[in-house]
Amino acid sequence: MLALLSVSDKRGLVPFAQGLIGCGYTILSTGGTLEALKAAGVAARKVSAHTGTPEILGGRVKTLHPKIHGGILGRPTLESDAREMAEHGIEAISLVAVNLYPFRETVAKGASRDETIEQIDIGGPAMVRASAKNAAFVTIVVDPDDYGAVLEELQSAKAISEKTRRSLQRKAFAHTAAYDAAIAAWLTEQNRQQPEAARDDAERSGSVGRGAATQRTEQNRQQPEAARDDAERSGSAGRGDATLETAFPDELSLPFVKSQGLRYGENPHQRGAFYREHRAPAEPTVAFSEVLQGKELSYNNILDLDAALGLVLEFSERPAAVVIKHNTPCGVAVDDELEVAYRRARAIDETSAFGGIIALNREVDVKTATALAETFLEAVIAPGYSAAAREVLAGKKNLRLLAAGPGLASPTAKPRAQLDARSVSGGLLVMDRDAVEPASEWKVVSQRQPSAEELEALRFAWKICKHVKSNAIVFAGPRELLAQAGGQTSRVDSVKIAAMRGGARLKGSAVASDAFFPFRDGLDALAAAGAGCVVQPGGSVRDPEVIAAADEHGLCMIFTGVRHFRH
């Protein structure tokens, strides 16, 4: 019996090979795997000696040979296959253990394009797929963690059961699919990072959208809603076909590996699991944060932690604290001291903060830890925690603490520029991640200009606004959220709900609206609540009416030209 072993991940290789020999197998091997076996004193035959053909092209071609693939794909019980195998001197290979070149690890270490390309395995996937296709006769093993079970079955039953072979078959195709998906994702990312010259050419040809917020605003104001929808459908309002081809390929592969099974999904009757990318990105993420203490993360915890992290990254320049409840910000504040920022964020809505999720963008010190310990919380994510802070929080045994790493504390930390994907029945929606445009593109449309303090508050509110469900309305000061409402089917209802929550503290506040006001009633309501200025995308056919309302109430109003719907 022949077994072919050719692995990049050499965990458990030697005892597995020794066990196979004990079960009567002759080992075929290649390259580094062969060297590792011989160094351990394990007898193995070089593939080139088996095929009678030397490795060529610097090792690129060694297993792509009829004696290898014929041995894997042959069906010994089929008379025609058995006759041809005998005619060509092909021996059946009944077990194949292969895992692939370390492509993902090469990408993770920032290797050059040429080096990365060389780590795209060809012979390995071909053997894995051939073995998996012929699982009726061949056992394919791609995961070293399966070596023990395979050996145990061979030693006890003298054969591998059909059930085991079918299970390993599925795992093998999942392995090569994920590998190819990682390659496709890397190539797509390479294309997205096209040279500046290529982007300039695209812009000159008109294939890239206008870009400037003021131009978008003017375009929106000059065409009715139906015309804007037609423009968006035709692509004339977006980036254009050239960019779409590189960012959104015709066939999308998403390479993820299961990080953990979950106790349940969003509700106890739903099953769930958590998948993450194969490599940790440079930016802070929930998926690659270290869980330092507390209960196992739930489906809802992970969603809320991601929402909290995304929002706190909007305020990287200063210590900031975010309180999230049910994917909605109920407290946001910045200050020169992290403890003060957290206490202010919590005080905005202490009822909602109970059982909330906290994100902090500086290392947690003992004062901040003491403040955190005062309230029942589900989870906290921060760059890290001082030893003294860990001692304080250790008493909260069920509190989940996540360390996202020092990158979260950087004054230049930003949300990751990646694609957002959302499943729908029978399909997947994919888009660029939403980003707040620079305030330099804003346009004051009211008679009154904003003061420096109002402009600071408007910027603060606008950053929060895109993290609130549409129709989103955010009241804020220069350093803290005052009230918010979203998820309503009417924008004026969101204004009224936020006004009810904020009460008297909204006097002189700044308001951000994620999309335009379709009627003046929203402006009337926020003015009645005490707002002094407002920032919104603009673009309604009733903009003149809304601007007139702002002037009538003495409000300063800014158009951004960009909306931030969050459905």
Secondary structure, 3 states (H helix, E strand, C coil): CEEEEECCCCCCHHHHHHHHHHCCCEEEECHHHHHHHHHCCCCCEEHHHHHCCCCEHHHCECCCCHHHHHHHHCCCCCHHHHHHHHHCCCCCEEEEEECCCCHHHHHHCCCCHHHHHHCCCCHHHHHHHHHHHCCCCCEEECCHHHHHHHHHHHHHHCCCCHHHHHHHHHHHHHHHHHHHHHHHHHHHHHHHCCCHHHHHHHHHHCCCCCCCHHHHHHHHHHCCHHHHHHHHHHCCCCCCHHHHHHHCCCCCCCCEEEEEEECCCCCCCCCEEEEEECCCCCCCCCCCCEEEECCCCCHHHHHHHHHHHHHHHHHCCCCEEEEEECCEEEEEEECCCHHHHHHHHHHHCHHHHCCEEEEECCCECHHHHHHHCCCCEEEEEECCECHHHHHHHHCCCCCEEEECCHHHHCCCCCCCCCEEEEEECCEEEEEECCCCCCHHHCEECCCCCCCHHHHHHHHHHHHHHCCCCCCCEEEECCCEEEEEECCCCCHHHHHHHHHHHHHHHHCCCEEEECCCCCCCHHHHHHHHCCCCEEEECCCCCCHHHHHHHHHHCCCEEEECCCCCCCC
